[in-house]
Amino acid sequence: MSQTDPILAAVAARALAFVHDGAVVGLGTGRAATAFVEALGERVKQGMRVTGVPTSKATAATARRLAIPLVDLDDVDGIDVTVDGADEVDPQLNLIKGYGGAMVGEKIVAAASRREIILVGSEKLVPVLGKRGILPVEVIPFAVGFCKRRLTALGCRPQVRLTDGVRVPFVSDSGNYILDCGVGPITDPQALEDAIRAIPGVVGSGLFIGIAERVLVGDQDGVRELCR
């Protein structure tokens, strides 16, 4: 973890309090989640026994580098706690995720978890979801054009995510494309989630409604906890 990111270091350290020896831990994707994986790796180095379930190939690679034992989701009956990040958090602790392209794996692991702990800097807190203007939606490649038309009819403005800004589509770990949907404030996140998921060809959206139990928020003054 970068020594220049003390806020992420602080929220990651606080999240370790939710992990007990012998736990099965879901490992999220993104900068905050990576900070936690690195903090957890230090605890494993000191003798803590955990088993990790990664939400992406990138997270799995980081965990292996840190000698955190990993298993597939199919190998466990459940997950004790998942620690992940988010791109937006509203006052009800609903989330937008997926800027890192791993939201489907993250949502599946979250659903298998007894607890979902989210780590963010205070800049990710928003009064209403959609504040940052982007909602990622993962779709199968065959259905890209169809899904774009249906999402447009819902008031979204979908664009295929590209790799490093070039003309090559970003491909998720599952081999799918991501449509970054331009959105305004989302007044009814559950209704929008239901409408998006009803589109054939959609694999999942970045809306995480009613999933986070607790959000750890870091800023220059320290770390505070928001609870559902």
C-alpha positions in Angstrom: 0.0 0.0 0.0 1.2 3.5 -0.8 2.8 5.3 2.1 1.2 8.5 0.7 -2.4 7.3 1.3 -2.8 7.5 5.1 -6.6 7.8 4.9 -7.0 4.4 3.2 -4.5 2.9 5.5 -6.5 4.1 8.5 -9.9 2.7 7.2 -8.2 -0.6 6.3 -6.7 -0.9 9.8 -10.1 -0.2 11.3 -11.7 -2.9 9.1 -9.4 -5.5 10.6 -11.4 -5.4 13.8 -14.3 -7.1 11.9 -12.1 -10.1 11.0 -11.6 -12.9 13.5 -9.1 -15.7 13.5 -10.3 -18.5 11.2 -12.7 -16.3 9.3 -13.6 -16.7 5.7 -13.2 -13.2 4.2 -14.5 -11.8 1.0 -11.9 -9.6 -0.6 -13.2 -6.7 -2.7 -11.7 -4.9 -5.6 -10.3 -1.3 -6.0 -8.1 1.0 -4.1 -9.7 0.8 -0.7 -10.2 -2.9 -0.9 -6.5 -3.3 -1.9 -5.5 -1.3 1.1 -7.5 -3.8 3.3 -6.0 -6.8 1.5 -2.5 -5.5 2.2 -3.4 -4.8 5.9 -4.8 -8.3 6.1 -1.7 -9.7 4.6 0.4 -8.2 7.4 -1.9 -9.9 9.9 -1.5 -13.2 8.1 2.2 -12.8 8.2 1.9 -12.3 12.0 0.0 -15.6 12.3 -3.6 -14.8 11.8 -5.5 -17.7 10.0 -8.0 -16.6 7.4 -9.3 -17.8 4.1 -10.0 -15.3 1.3 -12.6 -15.3 -1.4 -11.5 -12.8 -4.0 -13.9 -10.8 -6.1 -11.6 -10.3 -9.1 -8.5 -11.7 -10.7 -6.6 -8.5 -9.7 -7.5 -9.0 -6.1 -6.6 -12.7 -6.2 -3.1 -11.7 -7.6 -2.6 -9.3 -4.7 -3.7 -11.7 -2.1 -1.4 -14.5 -3.5 1.5 -12.1 -3.4 0.8 -11.5 0.3 0.4 -15.3 1.0 -3.3 -15.0 2.0 -4.8 -18.5 1.4 -7.6 -18.3 -1.2 -10.5 -20.5 -2.2 -13.3 -20.3 -4.7 -16.8 -19.3 -3.7 -18.0 -22.8 -4.5 -15.5 -24.2 -1.9 -17.2 -22.5 1.1 -20.7 -22.6 2.6 -20.7 -18.9 3.4 -18.5 -15.9 4.0 -18.1 -14.4 7.5 -17.4 -10.9 6.3 -16.6 -9.1 3.1 -14.6 -5.9 3.0 -14.9 -3.8 -0.1 -14.9 -0.2 -1.4 -17.6 1.9 -3.2 -17.7 4.7 -5.7 -20.8 6.4 -4.1 -22.5 6.0 -0.7 -25.9 7.6 0.0 -27.3 8.3 3.5 -29.2 5.0 3.5 -25.8 3.2 2.8 -26.9 2.3 -0.7 -24.0 2.2 -3.1 -22.8 2.6 -6.6 -19.9 0.3 -7.4 -18.2 -0.9 -10.6 -15.8 1.9 -11.6 -13.2 -0.8 -11.3 -15.2 -3.2 -13.4 -15.7 -6.0 -10.9 -19.2 -5.2 -9.5 -20.8 -8.5 -10.5 -18.2 -10.6 -8.7 -18.5 -8.1 -5.8 -22.2 -8.4 -5.6 -22.2 -12.2 -5.7 -19.6 -12.4 -2.9 -21.6 -9.8 -0.9 -24.7 -11.9 -1.2 -22.9 -14.9 0.2 -21.6 -12.9 3.2 -23.0 -12.5 6.6 -21.6 -9.0 6.9 -20.6 -6.4 4.2 -18.2 -3.7 5.4 -17.5 -0.8 3.0 -14.4 1.4 3.1 -14.4 4.9 1.6 -12.9 8.3 1.9 -15.4 11.1 2.8 -15.4 12.3 -0.9 -17.5 9.2 -1.8 -20.4 10.2 0.4 -23.3 11.7 -1.7 -26.7 13.0 -0.8 -28.3 10.9 -3.5 -26.9 8.2 -5.8 -25.9 9.3 -9.2 -24.1 12.4 -8.0 -20.9 11.4 -9.9 -22.9 10.9 -13.0 -22.0 7.3 -13.9 -23.7 4.0 -13.3 -21.9 0.9 -14.6 -23.9 -1.9 -16.1 -22.3 -5.2 -17.2 -23.8 -6.9 -20.3 -23.0 -9.9 -22.5 -21.2 -8.8 -25.7 -24.0 -10.3 -28.0 -26.5 -7.9 -26.4 -24.6 -4.7 -26.3 -26.6 -2.8 -28.9 -30.0 -4.1 -27.6 -29.1 -3.2 -24.0 -27.9 0.2 -25.0 -31.3 0.9 -26.6 -33.2 -0.4 -23.6 -31.1 1.6 -21.2 -31.5 4.7 -23.2 -35.3 4.2 -23.0 -34.9 4.2 -19.2 -33.3 7.6 -19.3 -29.7 6.4 -19.1 -26.9 7.4 -21.6 -24.9 4.3 -22.1 -21.4 4.2 -23.5 -19.2 1.1 -23.9 -16.3 1.3 -21.5 -13.0 1.3 -23.4 -9.5 0.1 -22.3 -7.3 3.0 -21.5 -9.3 5.3 -23.7 -8.6 3.4 -26.9 -11.1 1.8 -29.2 -10.9 -1.6 -27.5 -13.8 -2.5 -25.2 -13.0 -3.2 -21.6 -13.7 -6.9 -20.9 -14.7 -8.0 -17.4 -13.3 -11.1 -15.7 -16.4 -12.9 -16.9 -15.8 -11.9 -20.5 -18.5 -9.3 -20.6 -18.6 -5.6 -21.6 -19.5 -2.7 -19.3 -21.8 0.1 -20.3 -21.1 3.3 -18.3 -24.5 4.9 -18.1 -24.7 8.6 -17.8 -27.3 9.3 -15.1 -28.6 12.2 -13.0 -29.7 11.9 -9.4 -31.4 8.5 -8.8 -34.5 9.2 -6.8 -35.6 5.5 -6.6 -32.5 3.2 -6.8 -34.5 0.0 -6.2 -36.9 0.8 -9.1 -34.0 1.6 -11.4 -32.2 -1.6 -10.4 -35.3 -3.7 -11.1 -35.8 -2.1 -14.5 -32.2 -2.6 -15.5 -32.0 -6.2 -14.3 -35.2 -7.0 -16.3 -33.3 -6.2 -19.6 -32.3 -9.5 -21.3 -28.5 -9.5 -21.7 -27.8 -7.5 -18.5 -25.6 -9.4 -16.1 -25.6 -6.9 -13.3 -25.6 -3.2 -12.4 -23.5 -1.2 -10.1 -26.4 -0.4 -7.8 -25.9 -2.1 -4.4 -29.2 -1.6 -2.5 -29.5 -2.7 1.1 -26.3 -4.7 1.0 -23.8 -2.7 3.2 -24.1 -3.3 6.9 -21.5 -0.7 7.8 -19.5 2.0 6.1 -16.1 3.1 7.4 -15.4 6.7 6.3 -11.9 8.1 6.4 -10.8 11.7 6.3 -8.2 14.0 7.8 -9.9 13.8 11.2 -9.8 10.0 11.4 -12.3 7.2 10.7 -16.0 7.1 11.6 -18.6 4.4 11.2 -21.9 4.6 9.5 -24.4 1.8 10.4 -27.6 0.7 8.7 
